[in-house]
């Protein structure tokens, strides 16, 4: 694609400086603007000097520079390499959007690709991991490209020397505590000496892995359509596949639903436990939970209780009863049940007049719910079973007014309230469990 503005990620090292220079030389005759992006990690005492050196180079090349200094720090137990990579790409995305660029160039070359392939192999990765770094990918609303991924580093070094480009020397690249450094310093030299063309062969293996992964993903997409319903994976259809295909479809479904590759231990547990499960759940990355009910596997958020917001914030009593005064649209946060009651105007629903003096209650047993006007009221347990409401969706609070059960999470509004002769506005009621990563602002129980 031809971008109206091309951004180049520049650390100040030999490869990225050469890429910036080469991009400027190629882009200017075409009338394409170039933008330099720099991320200051704040980890090395020399980082200020490196940013100043990048700024000086950009001044010589007449290229605008946007830089960001990271304010976060690795948490105990974090891999510094993984943290720096994650935060760097997030910062680069922010800078590129700020600059109005839609294409970001990265200076990775063939040796980087070969090292990444080996590191992934040593971690036991499958085809997706062994594909290493893509030459081009769409992410964060941007195109990320690595134009030198098939180029040997020697060619890049020669380019930099030819043009006398100033470079940053990062001493941490010699630190054997980091896995990539150990591979680069201790393994790759011997490998290249023992096997001629090892670097090129490893990079080629990464390309073959990327091709295989793309083909598997296409097949898995097709197979998943026959094994899923909405966002749920259907156990019976999934079990009808061969063992090898079951594994591929399960991994693919997990990656789509979780937003990341699933840990091997989770895949192993599902393969061993899900086929015989009646009602079960498994913890998943990112505070998510996998839940099985009636032959369907879904991803749900583990309930959390955001601090400082909820019944206590509105002066409500402790369980099992919270009196409420709702006079209009409202979002009532209920920490004890891990969710919020959402009340909105509707053509059909509960009379608003009833909600001016209502209350939330825990289940106590014996409650009766009427699903429709032409059906008898039945116990909540029987209604939950009849409507296939899974166990984890039965935990929300019940809404009562004047001795009437108005609303039950998972079932909806009781038909007796829905068809009441009371005049005036009507309100739709929903129960929304908290997402594990939600950020909730304060709401008022009386709709103000």
ABEGO torsion letter per residue (X at the ends): XBBABBBBBBAGBAAAAAAAAAAAAAAAAAGBBBBBBBBBAGABAAAAAAAAAAAAAAAAAGBBBBBBBBABBBBBGBBAAAAAAAAAAAAAAAAAAAAGBABBBBABBAAAAAAAAAAAAAAGBBAAAAAEBBABBBBGGBBBBBAAAABBAAAAAAAAAAAGBBBBBBAAAABAABAAAAAAAAAAAAAAAABBGAAAAAAAAAAAAAAAAAAAAAAAAAAAAAABBEABBBAAAAAABBAAAAAAAAAAAAAAAAGBBBBAAAAAAAAAAAAABABBBBBBBGGBBBBBBGGBBBBBBBBBBBBGBEAAAAGBBBOABBBBBBABBBBBBBAAAGBBBBBBBBABEBBAAAAABBBBBBBAEGBBBBABAABBBBBAAAAAAAAGBBAAAAABBBBBBGGBBABBBGAEBBAAAAABABBEBBBBBBBBBBBAABBBBBBBAAGX
